[in-house]
Amino acid sequence: MNALYLAQDPTLADFGKDPWWLVLGKIVFAFVFGLLATLLGVWFERRVVGYMQVRPGPNQVGPFGLLQTLADGLKMAFKEDILPRTADKVVFFFAPTISVICAVTSLSVVPFGPMVSIFGHHTPLQVTDVSVAVLVILACSSMGIYGIVLGGWASGSTYPLLGGLRSSAQMISYEVAMGLSIVAVFMTAGTMSTSGIVAAQAHGTRLSLGGWEVAAPGWYAILLLPSFIIFFIATVGETNRAPFDLPEAESELVAGFMTEYSSLKFALFMLSEYVSMVTMSAVTTTLFLGGWRAPAPITTFWAGANSGWWPMLWFFGKVLILVFVFVWLRGTLPRLRYDQFMRFGWKVLLPINLVWILVLSGLRSIEDWQSRDRLLATAIGAGVLLLATLFWPSRRREPRPTLQEQVNSRPHGSFPLPPMDLQVPPSPRTKRVVAEREPANVAAGSDSREV
């Protein structure tokens, strides 16, 4: 009976009953998890990228180089803290802390496991949960961008200001795509609570196709594949990771919004980036990968895989896989141009998201119809979508004129045209002097002698 109790999913009624020391312990655990995930995340990224580039990576400080990140943090702490003369001192100081606090706060509504027993108290492995927990995550993600914007503005320099402006545009573009991708999760799960979304993915969904009942997978990453892909792409843009790291593009803006930062303030910005990456990986696991529940192959031969403290292992494993994907993208894809980045967010992700939500809404609205009517409505909708795709007006690029056509179309009196064969003709004003040389193989006379 106790094992069955521990395996149950927490509900909103299970929160708010813990003693103060247990709540404090959960908060400390979430903070330590974010901090350790940052230290190990930096080491993990450097090792993985080093392996991709056929080099060892950090391997000197500590076993396997695990203490290299700690050594770098101590080095940053003892560096000189430089404050620009034209900076807004108050905002310049608080901007890094805003990013870190918002990134860590999102972990408070992420479920790490089911109901467990801690010193005799039955409590969920989650700091707290509310009926709109996903909106809390979106709010913290949006507020974290303000730390970057204010840090770039308060520096009193051009490059940080440009990085801050880019981050604000990036927030508006990809926050919309991220919010719309979660709408499909709300429609399918019927709740905005993170613990409720994990519970909704516990069992597979039954779908009716042509009068046949088909068992669909429980993970929304498979059932709602377009939403999962769009959400993960949007999280890469939200966390300023490559190939969407335009606010800190060192090839264009020196270091972007953190150009004027040094010492611990720079370390806080770096901390917020990696905490955001781990937090978004945890949120993606919760919304689309079943949360703390074990994958299907494990639960088939082990009934207690989702009981006790074992679910934390499955949760951390899924988060580690997503963090690896973040690092993989950085080591593989080049940085996008700014216009490509904005066009991809507004003209690709947003229309696909809207069409997908419309299709999913139509499918959900005809669930109660008879099988024949449902099949007919689905066929009509698919036909309309196919016709719209085929006859959608497309902008065909006009064929580019050839080089000779461009030369012939130049107006009279244009500037002189340089030669197309890259051979520069001699200037007519330069006198050409040809020096005549005596042939080298002249026959020797009778009076010649060796020298």
N, C-alpha and C positions, 0 to 999 in steps of 0.2 A: 504493500500500500504506500509505503514511503517512497519507493522508487517511482511508482506511478505519479505520485504528487510532484516529485522533482522533475518529471518529464513534461509536465503540463506547460502550456504557454501562458505567460503573464497577461493580465488584462489591466485596464485602467483602474479597476477597483483595488488592485494589489499595490498601488503606489500611494505614498503619503502615510504609511503606517510604520515606517522604520524609525528606530531611535536615532537620536542626533549623531551618536558616534558612528553608526552604520552609514548614515548619509554622508558624513564627513569622510569616511573611508572610501566610499564610492567616488566622491569628488577627487580625492587624492589619487585613487587608482586611474581615473580617466586622465588626470594631468600627467601622471608619471608615464602612462602609456603613450601619450602624445610626445613627451620629451624623449623617451627611449626610442620611440619609432623614428624620431628625427635623427638621433645619433646613429642608429643602425641604418636608417634610410640613406644617409649620406655615404656611409661606408659601402652599403649594398650597391648604390648607384655607381660609385667609382670602381668597384670591383667588376661589376657586370659590363660597364662601358670599356674597362680595360681588357676584359676577355674578348669583347667584340672587336677591339682594335689590336688584338694579339700583343698585349703587354700585361705585366703582372698586376698593376694597380697598387694601392697601399698594402704593404706587407711587412713593415719594419716595426711599428709601434704596437706592442701587444701581440697576442696570438692571432695570426691571419690578418694583422693590421686593424683589429677591432677597436683599438684605443686611439687610432689616428684622428677620428673626429673629435674626441675629447681633448686631444692635444691641440688641435686647431682652435677649439673653443677657448682654451686657456690662453693661447697666443693672441686671439682677438681681444680678450679681456685686458691684457696688458699693453695693448697698442694705444697710441695717442688718440684721444677723442677730439676731433677737430670740429669746430662750429663755424660755419661761414659767417662773414660779417653782415651780409644782407639777409640772413635767414630769420624767420619768425621763430624765436627761441622756444616758445611754449608748444606750438604746433609741431615744430621740428622734433621735439622730445617725445610727444605723445603719439605721433603717427606710427612708429613701429609697434608700440604697445597695443594700439587698436587692432592691427592685423593679427597679432598673436592671440589676443583675448578672443576675438571673433572666431578664429580657427579652432581654439580649444573648446569654446562654448558649444560648438556643434556636436562634440562627442557626448554631451550630456544626455541626448535623446537617442543615442545609438544603442541598440540592445546587443550585449556581448554574449548572452546566454539565457537559458530558461530560469525557472524558479530553482533556487538552491537553498541549502541550509547553512547559515553562517552563525556560529555560536548559539545554535538553537532557534534562530530567527529565520523563518522562511521568507525569502526576499528575491525579487528578480535581479539578474545581473545587468542592471541598467540604472543610471542615476535617477532619471525621471522620464515620464512619458505623459503627453497630453493628447487631446483629440486632434490637434493640428500640429503634430510634431514635425512633419515634413516642411511645413511653412516656417517653423523656427529655424530649420537648417537653411532654407533659402534666404531667410532674413539675415542670418549670420554670414552667409556667403556674400551677400550684397554689401553688408556693412564692412566686411574685411577689405573690399576694394577701396573704401574711403581712406584707409590707412595709406595705401599707395598713392592715391590722388593728393591727399594732404601732405604726404612726405615729399612729393615732387613739387608741389606749390610752395611749401614752406622753405625749400632749399634756397630760393632766390637765384636760381641758375636756369639756363635755357634748356639744357638736355634733361634734367629731372622734370621740368615743367612739361616738355613734350612727352616724356614717359608717363606722367600722370594723366595727361589728356588722352593718350592712347588707352590707358587702363580704364578710364571712364567710358570711352566708346566700346571697348571690349566687354565691359560689364553689361551695358545696355543690349548689345548684340546677342551675346551668348546666354545671358540670364533669361531672355525670352524663350530661346530654344530649350533651355533646361527646364523651365517651368511647364512648357507645353508637353514635353516628353513625359513628365510625371502625371499628367492628366489621365493618360491611359492606365497607369497604375491605380489611380484613385477609382476609375470607373470599374476596373476588374476586381480590386480588393474590397471596395465599398467603404473604405476608411482612410483617414490621413494619419492615423497612429502608426508609429514604426513597429511596435510590437504586434499590432493587428495585421500589418502588411506581411510580417514574417509568418504569422499564424495562417494567413490566407494562402501562402505558398507551401503549406505542409503537405497537402494532398493534391493530386492531379485534378485538373478541371475536365469535366465531361462535356464534350461538344457533340451536337447533332448535325450530321452531314448526310443529306439525302435519306433520312429515316434511320440512319445507323448511328449508334452511340460510339463515339471515339474518345479514348482516354488521352487527354492532352497533358503535357508535362506541367509540373507545378511551378517551376521557376519562370518568372516573368521575362528573364533574359531570352528564353526560347519562345514562350507564348507571345510576348510582345517584343519581338526582335527589332523592329524599326525604332521603337522607343528606347530600347537599351543602347543601340548604336548611337543614336542622336544624343542621348544623355551622357554617354561616356565621352563623346567628342566635345560636348559642351563643358564637361568637367575639366578637360585638358585646357580649354580656353579660359575657364574661370581661375584655374590655379597658375596661369602664366607659364605653363610648361611648353617645351618645344614640341611641335613646330609653331606654337602660338605664343611664344615668349617675346612678343613685340614691345611691351612696356620696358623691358630691360635688354633691348637688342644692342649688344656691345659693338656690332659692326656699324651701327648707325648713330647710337646715342651714348657712346662711351660705356655706360653701365645703366642707362635709363634713370628711373626714379630714385635709385640709391647711389647715384654718382657722388654726392656730397657726404654720404654717411660713412662712418668708420667705427672701429672698436665694437662695443656691445650693441650699439644701435644697428649697425650692419648685421651683426649676428642675429638680432631679433627679426629682421626682415627675412634672413635666410631660414630662421626657425619657422616663421609663419608660412613660408612657401612649402616646406616639407611637411609641416603639420597639416596644411590644407590638402596636400596630396594624399596623405594617409587618411584624413577625415573623409575626403571624397571617395576614396577606395572603400572605406567602411560603409558609407551611405549607399554606394552602388551595390555592395554586397547585401545590404539590408533590403533594398528595393527590388533588386532583380535576380540575385543569386541565392535566395532562400535564407539569408541571414546566417544565424548560427547553426542551422540544421545541416546534418551530414549529407553528402551527395547520395544519390540513389544506390550505386553499387555497394556502399558501406552498410546502409540500412537494411538491405536485403538479407544479409547473413549475420548482422549484429543488431539485435532489437534494442539494446541499451545505448546506442550511439548518440542519441539525443537526450540523454539523462545525465544529471550531475554536472561535473565540470568539464566533461569531454567536449561539449559544444564550443567552448572557447577555442579549442584546437582547430576545429573546422573553420571557425570564423577568422582566426588569424591566418590560416592557410589561404583562404580566399582573398583576404586583404593583401597578402604577400604576392599572390599571382597578379593582382591588379596593379600593384606597385611595380612589379617587373614589366608590365605592359607600358607604364609611364616611362620607365628607363629605356625600354626597347624603342619607343617612339623617338626619344631624344637621340639615341645612338644611330638611328636609321634615317629619319626624315630631315630635310633641310628646312630652314625657317621660311615661312610664307612672306610674300610681300604684303604691305598693309592693305592695298586695294583687293588683293586676292582673299585676304583674311576676312574683310568686311563683306565682300561679295558672297563668300561661302556661307557666312552666317545668315545673311538676310535673303539671298536668292536661292539657296539650296536647302539648308536645314529647316528654315521656317516654312516654306511651302510644303515640303515633304511631311513635316510634322502636322500641319493643318489637314492635309489630305488623309493622313493615317488616322487622325482623330475622327474625321468625318466617316471614314469607312468603319472604324471600330464602333462608333455610335450607332451606325445603321445596323451592324450585326447584332449589337446588344438590344436594339429596339425590336427586332423581329424574332427574339428567342422564344416567345410564347406563341408564335404562329404555328399553323400546321406545317408539316414537313414539305408538302407540295407548294404551298404559298411561300414558304421560306426559300425554297430552291428557286422558284420563279423570281422572287425579288432579288436574290443574290445574282442570278443570271442577268437581269435587267441592269442592275448596278454595275456589274463587271463590263457589260456591253457599252454602257454610257461612258465609263472610264476609259475603255479601249478606244472608242471613237474620239473622245476628247484628246487622248494622247496622240492619235494618228493625225488629226486635223488641226492640232494646235499650231498657230502661226509661229514660224521660226524666222529669226533674223539671219539670212544667209549673207555671208560676207562677199562683197564684190571682189572679183579676181583682181589681184594686184597687177598693175601695168608692168611690162618688161622694162629693163634698163634703157633700151633704145627708145621706147615709147616715152619714157620720162624725159629723155634728152630732147626728143623732137617737140615735146609740148612746152618747152621752156619759152617764155616770152622774149621778144626782141630786146636787146640791151641788158640782158642778165649778166651776172658775174661770170668771169671765165670759168670754164668747166675743166677740172683737172683730168689728166689722162686716165682712162679706165684700166690700162695695163700696168699702172704703177711705175711707168718709165717717165721720168721727168726730162723733157726736151731741153737742150742747151739754150741759154738766154741769147737773144739776138744781139744784145749789147756787148757781149763778151767776145773779145778777139780770140780767135782760135789760132794758136801758134803750134805748128807741127815741127818738131825738132827732127832733123834728118841725122840719123846715126850712121857711122861708118860700119859696114858689114864686119862682123867678127871674124869670119873665115877668109881673110885676105891672104893671097899667096905670098909667101915670103920671097924677097928679092935676093940678089946675089950677095948683097952686103949685110944681110940679116945675121943676127947672132943671138945666142942664148943669153938670157939675163939671169 
